[in-house]
Amino acid sequence: MKKIGIILLLWLALFSFWKINNLNYIKHNQIKINLVQHPEWLPTKEFAKKTSFGFQNLKADIYWLETIQYIGWNAIHSEYKKYLFTILDLITELNPYFEHPYKIGLLLLPDYNERYEDLTDKQQNEYLNQTEKIWLKWIANFCDPEKIELIKNEANLVKIWTDEKYKNPCKSFDIPYYLAFVYYFNLNNPLEASNYYKIASAQSDSLEGAKIMAAIMQWKWGNREKSFFMFTNMAKSQDTTEEQICATYVSELEQVWALVFDKKIKLDWKLLKQINTTRDQSIWKYDEDQEKPLLSETECSNYVRKATRELNLYYIEQANIKYKENNDWKSAINAKILYNKWYIDYLPIDYQQYEDYGVIYEYNEDTWNFDYDMGKY
């Protein structure tokens, strides 16, 4: 009987130990979920540093994993932006040399998709201001400000690429490379975009594309051509195994379009149609059900689709020049009019299409060129 009693007591103790730990685990998960759902409960940067007890990098890694969960949890309508800067600022305070948070902030904060977001101009400007704070912090922690100024003031690209005093202004080429993209597309500042491509091209670990873009930004090409090459370069910079097919398609696309932009071959409807068809075959056709509005900005395929969009707009704008010549210099309202009136033989269909509407190409009175917008012809 005594043995049975001891066994029962041991079993009860083990069961109680398991039960308590199980409840603690559940409670721990609840706390984690609450933090993901309510990042406003995050500690201040100062408090987080004081309570890290020498494990700041580890704490930064934990917050980074929770950031990924937070982004995924709030993907609908891009609600993750509300506290994204606060979280990234905290992580980069704990570990200033952790690059991923800077990159994510630079790609996600300034981007705006009207299908998923309903932001006022004030809100968009606030996210742009937060983007600037993140990149200034990135540069302060990763770059040499004196070298950056030297490169900005040097017009000779060959000197930048060969003279030792310009070499490696930052700890990574990603920093100026991504900044150039944001300056061009989000801040509409091609001059600063050009400067940061020059800075990126001075890095030993730089992609060859950074040198190409530094040169392109100085050429007397129009914005459409520059935009195309910026998108294809961003596509190639997404260096993952599963994106190799996409990267191969990008290289072939660039070769064709270098000839087009140098006026050595003409962009006609047959070539453009083939480019769009090959895009869908090579990097999979756009599928609304598989759409990932959150992180699509960081995928090769997304940049390729945007590059081909630039080609479609280039083709339409060339036809619109002739249209204006015959219509008292008034532009066509949209691409469908150019097609109906035989100024183009092929109506490019944008990759972003849904059941009864999608992206269409319309003339923008503010910028005096064609642009894209949601709607239907």
Secondary structure, 3 states (H helix, E strand, C coil): CHHHHHHHHHHHHHHHHHHHHHHHHHHHHHHHHHHHHCHHHCCCHHHHHHCCCCCHHHHHHHHHHHHHHHHHHCCHHHCCHHHHHHHHHHHHHHCCCCHHHHHHHHHHCCCCCCCCCCCCHHHHHHHHHHHHHHHHHHHHHHECHHHHHHHHCCCCHHHHHHCHHHCCCECCCHHHHHHHHHHHHCCCCHHHHHHHHHHHHCCCCCCHHHHHHHHHCCCCCCHHHHHHHHHHHHHHHCCCHHHHHHHHHHHHHHHHHHHHHCCCCCCCHHHHHHHHHHHHHHCCCCCHHHCCCCCHHHCHHHHHHHHHHHHHHHHHHHHHHHHHHCCCCCCCCEHHHHHHCCCCCCCCCCCCECCCCEEEEEEECCCCEEEEEEECC
